[in-house]
Amino acid sequence: MKLFKKTESQTPAAGNGLLPETRRAFLQKLGLGSLLAGLAGFGWQSFRALIPNVLYEPPQKFKIGLPANLAEGVTFLEDKRLYVFKEGKSFYAISAACTHLGCTVKYTKLNQPKQVTIGGEKQTIPFEFHCPCHGSKFYADGTNYAGPAPRPLQWHKLELSPDDGQLVIDLGSEVEQNFRLTV
C-alpha cells in the first residue's frame, strides 16, 4: 500500500535539492501521526485494563489495648472517629460519624445531668453528642433528637482477643444501643 503519492510539485527545486512540502503531503503526515497517536492511546488503555484497581482500606477490626489500661469514662480514637466508654468493668463503643453527612460529632459534657425520655423510659444523661456541621444533637446513647440527622449513631461490637486479652473493636459489625462488653 502506498500512502504517499509523488506529484509533480514534489520534484526537486532547482538549486538546493530539497522537495518543497505541499499542503497535501503535510495533511497526510498529520493524519498518519494522529492515527498512530490514537492507536498508541488505545493500546495503553487496553494494557491498563489488565491491571486491576486496588483500594487499600484500613482494617475494620483492630485492637485498642488491655481493658485495665483504658481510662475510666470516655476515650476518643481520633483516627477511627470512635468514642470508647469504660464504666467500671463494662465497655461500649459509639461511632463519632454523624448520620446526616458524616461530620465528626463532639462529646459535650452537660453542666447538669438532664432527664430525658428515650424509647418510653426516663433516663438521666450526663453528656450529649453535638454535630458542629449542621447542628444535629444526640443523647448519650446516640439517639438523635435534634437537627437533620436521620438515624442514631452506630454502636460497634467490642470483644476480647483470645490470644492476648486486648479489646478488639469491629467497625464492620453494628450492635444494638444497649450492648455492653463486661470484662
Buried (B, 14 or more C-beta within 10 A) or exposed (E): EEEEEEEEEBEEEEEEEEEEEEEEBEEBEEEEEEEEEEEEEEEEEEEEEEEEEEEEEEEEBBEBEBBEEBEEEBBEBEEBBBBBBBEEEBBBBBBBBBBBEEBBBEBEEEEEEBEBEBEEEEBEBEBBBBBEBEEBBBBBBBBBEEBBBEEBBBBBBBBBEEEEEBBBBBBEEEBEBEBEBEB
